[in-house]
Amino acid sequence: MIHPSAFSPIFHNFSCVFESHRNINRLLSWFKNLFVSILVKLIFAENKFYIPSNTIFCMKDYTNGRKVMHIDTSHKLYERNDTGIAYKIIKTKEHKGTGISLKLKKELERKLGADYDRARIYAIVIYFLIKDSLNLFDDLIICGDEDYRSVKEYLYLLFQDNKIFNDKTIKSISELRLETGDKKLRSYADDISYSYMRRALKSIIRRQKGTPLNVVKITYEMFYEKWIEIEEKLK
């Protein structure tokens, strides 16, 4: 009769193999999680990969068959770094944007007192971004943290007597959330505004790495012209 102890080495070896296999599975699982984490960072931080916006976050369609443009900022205008501002049109995915450098922000604050009216700066940027694209959208959704009512008022002043613009529907992202009942609705232009923040101020060759950008360069002189125009119309 074979004594049970004779099987001990066999069970011991089997246990080692099983434990080794389990460790390999753990290691593979760790690498998988690491890969997913890196991929997510590349998508949302570097914007190297492009996923159609109708699949990201399973964004619901609130357009009701209309051409809707979202415009957003990467950072608040008072923050001490560069700010990207861009629009993106739902469905067609067309986009255009600009980068406002910290140096330009300081110049606007020093010479125009823009730190007391950043809504005017935002409105002027929106004006230059959309003035040649008015036929591309029906609704304009303004996102960002500047005072929406002031931004809207300045836009109507800048587009005064422009029938095409006056026929547009303008809303804030907050109004759209309230209207749709979707409190978590995010700006469609959020990700692309970060791309313009990172690359719009770089050379033409370097800015085309990743998603190709359509950059509108806005100089201090352009800001000054429209700033004074609004000033005159407010009188």
C-alpha positions in Angstrom: 0.0 0.0 0.0 1.3 3.4 -0.9 1.6 5.8 2.0 -0.2 9.2 1.5 3.0 11.0 2.3 4.4 9.7 -1.0 2.0 12.1 -2.8 3.2 15.2 -0.9 5.9 16.2 -3.5 3.4 15.9 -6.3 0.9 18.1 -4.5 3.6 20.5 -3.6 4.8 20.8 -7.2 1.2 21.2 -8.4 0.6 24.0 -5.9 3.7 25.8 -7.0 2.7 25.6 -10.6 -0.8 26.9 -9.7 0.6 29.7 -7.6 2.9 30.6 -10.4 0.1 30.7 -12.9 -2.0 32.9 -10.6 0.9 35.3 -10.2 1.2 35.5 -14.0 -2.4 36.3 -14.3 -2.0 39.0 -11.7 0.9 40.4 -13.6 -1.0 40.4 -16.9 -3.9 42.1 -15.2 -1.6 44.8 -13.8 -0.1 45.4 -17.3 -3.6 45.6 -18.8 -4.7 48.2 -16.2 -1.5 50.2 -16.9 -2.1 50.1 -20.6 -5.7 51.3 -20.3 -4.5 54.1 -17.9 -1.8 55.3 -20.4 -4.3 55.1 -23.3 -6.8 57.3 -21.5 -4.2 59.9 -20.6 -3.1 60.0 -24.3 -6.6 60.5 -25.4 -7.5 63.3 -23.0 -4.2 64.8 -22.1 -2.2 64.6 -25.3 -5.0 64.2 -27.8 -2.9 61.9 -29.9 -5.8 59.5 -30.6 -9.1 60.6 -32.0 -12.4 58.9 -31.1 -15.5 60.2 -32.7 -17.3 62.5 -30.3 -20.6 60.7 -30.6 -18.9 57.7 -29.0 -17.0 59.5 -26.2 -19.0 59.4 -23.1 -22.0 58.2 -25.2 -23.0 61.9 -25.7 -26.7 62.2 -26.2 -28.0 64.1 -29.2 -29.8 67.2 -28.2 -29.5 69.0 -31.6 -33.0 68.2 -32.8 -31.7 68.2 -36.4 -30.1 71.7 -36.0 -26.5 72.6 -36.6 -25.1 73.2 -33.1 -21.7 74.9 -32.3 -20.1 74.7 -28.9 -17.4 77.1 -27.9 -15.2 76.6 -24.8 -12.0 77.7 -23.0 -9.3 75.4 -21.7 -8.6 77.6 -18.7 -10.2 80.7 -17.1 -8.8 83.9 -18.6 -7.6 85.1 -15.2 -5.4 82.0 -14.7 -1.7 82.7 -15.0 -1.0 80.4 -18.0 -1.9 80.2 -21.7 -5.6 79.7 -22.6 -7.0 77.9 -25.5 -10.4 78.9 -26.9 -12.1 76.9 -29.7 -15.4 76.0 -31.2 -16.5 72.6 -32.5 -19.6 71.8 -34.4 -21.6 68.7 -33.5 -22.0 66.1 -36.3 -19.6 67.8 -38.8 -16.8 68.0 -36.1 -15.4 71.1 -37.7 -13.4 73.2 -35.3 -11.4 76.4 -35.2 -9.6 78.1 -32.3 -6.8 80.2 -31.0 -4.3 80.4 -28.1 -4.1 83.4 -25.8 -0.7 83.5 -24.3 0.0 84.7 -20.7 2.1 87.5 -22.2 -0.9 88.8 -24.3 -3.2 88.5 -21.2 -0.8 90.7 -19.2 -0.7 93.2 -22.1 -4.5 93.4 -22.3 -4.7 93.9 -18.6 -2.0 96.5 -18.5 -3.2 98.6 -21.5 -7.0 98.0 -21.5 -7.8 97.0 -18.0 -9.1 93.7 -19.3 -8.8 92.1 -15.9 -12.0 94.0 -15.0 -13.9 92.8 -18.0 -12.7 89.4 -19.2 -16.2 88.7 -20.6 -15.3 91.3 -23.3 -12.1 89.5 -24.1 -14.0 86.3 -24.5 -16.6 87.9 -26.7 -14.0 89.4 -28.9 -12.3 86.0 -29.4 -15.6 84.4 -30.2 -16.3 87.1 -32.7 -13.0 86.5 -34.6 -13.5 82.7 -34.5 -17.1 82.6 -35.8 -17.4 85.7 -38.1 -16.5 83.7 -41.2 -18.5 80.6 -40.1 -21.9 82.0 -39.5 -23.4 79.7 -42.2 -22.1 76.6 -40.4 -24.4 76.6 -37.4 -27.9 77.5 -36.2 -27.3 77.4 -32.4 -24.3 78.7 -30.5 -23.6 77.2 -27.1 -21.2 79.3 -25.0 -19.3 77.5 -22.4 -16.7 78.8 -20.0 -16.6 80.7 -16.8 -16.9 84.3 -17.9 -20.1 86.2 -17.3 -22.4 84.8 -20.0 -24.9 87.7 -20.1 -22.1 90.1 -20.7 -20.5 87.9 -23.3 -23.8 87.6 -25.2 -24.4 91.4 -25.0 -21.0 92.1 -26.4 -21.5 89.7 -29.2 -24.7 91.4 -30.3 -22.8 94.7 -30.3 -20.0 93.3 -32.4 -22.5 91.7 -34.8 -24.8 94.7 -34.8 -27.0 94.8 -38.0 -25.8 91.4 -39.0 -29.0 89.6 -39.9 -27.4 86.2 -40.2 -26.0 86.3 -36.7 -29.2 87.8 -35.2 -31.1 84.8 -36.5 -29.0 82.5 -34.4 -30.0 80.9 -31.1 -27.5 81.6 -28.4 -27.4 79.7 -25.1 -25.1 79.1 -22.2 -24.1 75.5 -21.4 -26.0 76.0 -18.1 -29.2 76.9 -20.0 -28.8 73.8 -22.2 -28.3 71.6 -19.2 -31.5 73.0 -17.6 -33.4 72.7 -20.9 -32.4 69.0 -21.5 -32.5 68.0 -17.8 -28.9 66.6 -18.3 -26.9 68.0 -15.4 -23.8 66.2 -16.5 -23.9 67.5 -20.1 -20.3 68.6 -20.9 -19.1 71.0 -23.5 -18.6 69.4 -26.9 -15.6 71.8 -27.4 -13.9 71.0 -24.1 -11.2 68.6 -25.4 -10.4 70.6 -28.5 -9.9 73.8 -26.6 -7.1 72.0 -24.7 -5.5 71.1 -28.0 -5.5 74.7 -29.0 -4.1 75.7 -25.7 -1.2 73.3 -26.1 -0.3 73.8 -29.7 -1.9 76.9 -31.3 1.0 79.1 -30.1 3.6 76.8 -31.5 5.1 76.8 -35.0 2.9 75.7 -37.9 4.8 72.4 -38.2 4.7 71.6 -34.5 1.0 72.5 -34.1 -0.1 69.9 -36.8 1.1 67.0 -34.7 -2.0 65.1 -33.5 -5.4 66.5 -34.6 -4.8 69.2 -37.3 -5.7 72.6 -36.0 -7.4 75.6 -37.7 -5.7 78.5 -35.9 -6.9 82.1 -35.9 -4.2 84.4 -34.7 -5.6 87.3 -32.7 -3.1 90.1 -31.9 -3.2 92.9 -29.4 -4.1 95.4 -32.1 -7.2 93.2 -33.1 -8.3 93.1 -29.5 -7.8 96.9 -29.1 -9.9 97.6 -32.2 -12.9 95.6 -31.1 -12.5 96.7 -27.5 -12.9 100.4 -28.6 -15.7 99.5 -30.9 -17.7 98.0 -28.0 -16.8 101.0 -25.9 -18.3 103.3 -28.5 -21.4 101.3 -28.9 -22.0 101.2 -25.2 -22.3 105.0 -25.0 
